[in-house]
Amino acid sequence: MKDEAQTLADLLQRTAVEPQRGIDFDAVAERVHRRRSVVWLAGSAAVVAVAVAGTATLSNAGENASDRAPAASATASPSPQETNAPMRITISTHCGVVSATVDGHLWLADPPLGDHNPPPGWDENEASGTFATTGPETAIFTTDAGQQAKFRLAEPGAPDPNAECE
Amino acid sequence: MDEPEGFREFVEARSRGLLRSAWLLSGDWQLAEDLVQTALVKTWPRWNQLIRRDRPEAYVRKVMLRTYLSWRKRRSWQEHPVADMPEVPVSGVDVEARQALRAALNGLSHRQRAVVVLRYFDDLTEAQTAEALGCSIGTVKTHTSRAMAYLRAVPGLAAALQQETL
């Protein structure tokens, strides 16, 4: 004798047939490597840009160059993940601006906007724009209409507060 | 980058089971493969911590679930017709019930569908399901109740669920 739950469980087991092959480990490894390379290249590009700007500043600075050199050098050595290329994303605004998942990482609005409703002036359901990191754990989202929200990288395993939004 | 110890073996041993869950969530083998692969890519950097806590699979499933929910929010997510779902031909004594179940899963909301998969396929408790979804146990109960009510009303599935034995 089976109850309804057990019957459904059995039916699900028989419906989700065993695939003939599993996940190719090498494909996973390749994606991990590619992902890290992208972060590294983005960081390197930012370092080069800062370094070029620093060099230009130094060449125009005349006798003040030696004063500025240490600052330029310090700015030109962020860790690879400190700066990243802005990404276009769309976030949900229906229950406020509370979170964003970017490239698989959960970011939490800091502070959340809208008090569980779309913030005044924002689109009712979602907003598209650019998401740019400003540090290893901070970012700013700028909508196409110019509104902005600050985000902070969530702790690993932290729940998405927007998950409750229906 | 070093390959985490034991990660390859985990992928080889568990990825088929993960693919079955992902297929029930997404309704599409290609998306299922992408979901599992994405979850494994995100798990890679944390593998050594997870092994120490002896719960890597629970973490992978949680990442997979949250990735699925975040993908569902994006405009780019596209439902695939039921006809495209099975790679393996459906056969056996309860073909109609399984076909009806596959179609019925597409009629559930994404969170109801997730609850059904977690509770009845992955065999998680209500508390574990709530933790995985980042919601309350009460919310899990509500989703479960509504999902079951929907499934009971699906022609071809109702009779199978009401049977005491299959």
Interface residues (C-beta under 8 A of the other chain):
Chain A: M1 K2 D3 E4 A5 T7 L8 A9 D10 L11 L12 Q13 R14 T15 A16 V17 E18 P19 Q20 R21 G22 I23 F25 A27 V28 A29 R31 V32 H33 R35 R36 T90 S92 T101 G104 L106 E126 P156 G157 P159 D160 P161 N162 A163 E164 E166
Chain B: M1 E3 F7 R8 V11 E12 S15 R16 L18 L19 R20 S21 W23 L24 W29 E33 V36 Q37 T38 L40 V41 K42 W44 P45 R46 Y59 K62 R66 T67 L69 S70 K73 R74 R75 P86 E87 V88 V90 G92 D94 A97 R98 L101 R102 S109 R111 V116 V117 R119 Y120 F121 D123 L133 G134 C135 T139 M148 L151 A160 L161 Q162 Q163 E164 T165 L166
